[in-house]
Amino acid sequence: MSRSIGALGITWLITCAAHAQSTPSRDRAPAPPTGTAIIKGRVIDAQTGIGLARARVRLQGPASNRPPVVTDDTGAFKLTDVPAGSVFIGVDRSGYMSARYPDIGKTIRAIFRSLTVANGQVLEGVNILLYRGSAIAGRIVDANGEPAEFVQIQVLRIPTSGHGKPQPRGSGSTNDLGEFRIPRLEPGSYLLRAQGRNTTAGDDPSDAQSLPTYYPSVLSIDDAQPITIERGQTASGIEIMLLDGMSSVVSGIVVDAKGQPLSMGTYVNARAISEFSDMVAGGSAVRSDGTFRMKLPPGDYNLEVQSTRAGVIGRPGPDDQQFGRLRISVGGAPLSDLTIVLGSGATMSGKLVFEGDSPLPPHPEQIMVGVGPPPFGSMCQSDRGTAGADGSFRVQGIVGTCIVRVTGNMGRWNVKSVTQGDADLMDRPVTFDPGQQLRNVQVVLTDKRTELALNVVDDRGVATREYVAIVFSADKTKWNDMSRYLRLYVPQPPASTPPAAPFRGTTDLRLAPLERRDLVAGLPPGEYYVVVLTDIAPDDARDPSILERLAAGATRVSLTTDRAPVDITVRRVEPRD
């Protein structure tokens, strides 16, 4: 049974959208739970051992919406009225990396390990160490050894296993001395990529332009040298000499939707398209006759233009901006007579449909539908969305290549699909062109779900709940970081308490014996691999190359919504390098 919403209003959110006038006012947020436990401790500088004043300490968990407490001059803090159960403690202070207690760790099970308290319990001696962020600092010079200004630097983190694709983790640019510093990095190994901004546009094809260069001054990522940093460490003295290569003249004109040349005051950015990055590689100001001219090294680029109507103050509305994009491939020959046509951002509209007999979600206004960027290498932005009382929705100002997402408090309802006709808009990137009207988009939510019951045993055949399960599609094309077809499952870990902590009341709330199966619910129907490991690093758990190796020894299951939970017994194994 399919149902559209009639009397209920749906708020359709993109980023931080305001309520539509037809939307009922949201219920007041419930008060945070309270208890009788107390947690005392200090926040300490990890390098000096000195207590840190003015650090903000807050509970994370059931009581996460209560205000933080601030440490005194000695770094001491006291959390009162802590509810019984599992909690984390989060700490922030200017100049330091955010921290969590228990320490966030380097593996998935360590990340999920919590602090468990009971009513009446007093925990003391909770010392939380704050580290200044790790950083990479150095200098970029051009092929002549001169300082290179405005060079964009990108940091790529190497997965802890040493295998798989490096992930973007930070960026910055050089100053007039060619110096750079990329702060707030986690410990680990990184690759450094420098992209010079090419703004010259002479006609001589022999004029060399800087090419994307990896540390230590190599063109291939395979030849790049890792930079390893520890907690709180700054790797300084890093120097890259940009390597030059031949480039081509790229020229054309920018026109509005009526075909009229754009006036001065706008810039054309050439954004490089690569597996790891979408950094700006060059650009050109638009002249008074609407023309532009730049030089680019070989590669694929998106030429992007964004123009805001004169006199706009504050955030531009859907009618205040025009956008243009043109994809090009640069080889050895000049590219001329290009035309970039501007238009308003794309508009997407459609309807929410509920498929099933269950009651509609109690707070449908909390359902959030939005667009976001794919995992790598694409720009995506949008304006606010609006909603009608009949469940219709509309969003304007969509620019770039995006993935449509639906999140929020849906109760038993799950997203089944986001489609326009036969086109799938949810599980693949969608490129929105300026002025495009994407109508009749249907967001289908269903009250049926797949369920996978896991019975996990160790190498002796004894039941265990100390594991990480990875359930991932048998279709390799769905192995990406944002995929709905990839799920990590971690059972509630054992309780953690500070060493030598004085206490009153119950000292430990350990997990009860295995009284139920672990349930992985809500995956889209399809064929899946199931692998159960003792533990794994977060980066590795979603890395396609590692998933391919794990698939060789995985249990294969078929998940549907038409029958009772699929019940399997799986043996836990150690991850292999």
Order of alpha helices (4+ residues) and beta strands (2+ residues): beta-beta-beta-beta-beta-beta-beta-alpha-beta-beta-beta-beta-beta-beta-beta-beta-beta-beta-beta-beta-beta-beta-beta-beta-beta-beta-beta-beta-beta-beta-beta-beta-beta-beta-beta-beta-beta-beta-beta-beta-beta-alpha-alpha-beta-beta
